[in-house]
Amino acid sequence: MQTDIHRLNVAALALLLAASSTHAETYRTKMTGAQIVQDMLADPLVGANGVLRERAMGYLDGIMDATAGVSWCPARKAVPHELNYAVAEEMKALGADRLKGSAAPLVVAALSKFYPCAVAGRSS
């Protein structure tokens, strides 16, 4: 009986590994720039827009948290609670072609424009 359970566990593990390796090869961005702009700037009282906005804010907050002090430097500067909206507005100005790809690099570019990091040898 334990041998059968062991075989089932091995088979299940093999299926999980096969599925995860296939998924890794076909990874697609979870959020495009267009999605961020649309979800952040849509009327939150219409349909599911409020939920979509919250999802977009979570995505933006994750990028901000992961890149603060590295790609953008808000140190000793007040970060307004409206920063998510400012980022969406900045991205909107890029045009439809630029918004087709992953939102993450566009978000980082907007953040670094608003809060650039000091260049070595220069004070900000």
Stockholm file with secondary structure:
# STOCKHOLM 1.0

chainA/1-124         MQTDIHRLNVAALALLLAASSTHAETYRTKMTGAQIVQDMLADPLVGANGVLRERAMGYLDGIMDATAGVSWCPARKAVPHELNYAVAEEMKALGADRLKGSAAPLVVAALSKFYPCAVAGRSS
#=GR chainA/1-124 SS CHHHHHHHHHHHHHHHHHHHHHHHHTCCCSCBHHHHHHHHHSCTTSTTHHHHHHHHHHHHHHHHHHHBTTTBCCTTSCCCTTHHHHHHHHHHTTCTTGGGSBHHHHHHHHHHHHSCCCCTTCCC
#=GC SS_cons         CHHHHHHHHHHHHHHHHHHHHHHHHTCCCSCBHHHHHHHHHSCTTSTTHHHHHHHHHHHHHHHHHHHBTTTBCCTTSCCCTTHHHHHHHHHHTTCTTGGGSBHHHHHHHHHHHHSCCCCTTCCC
//
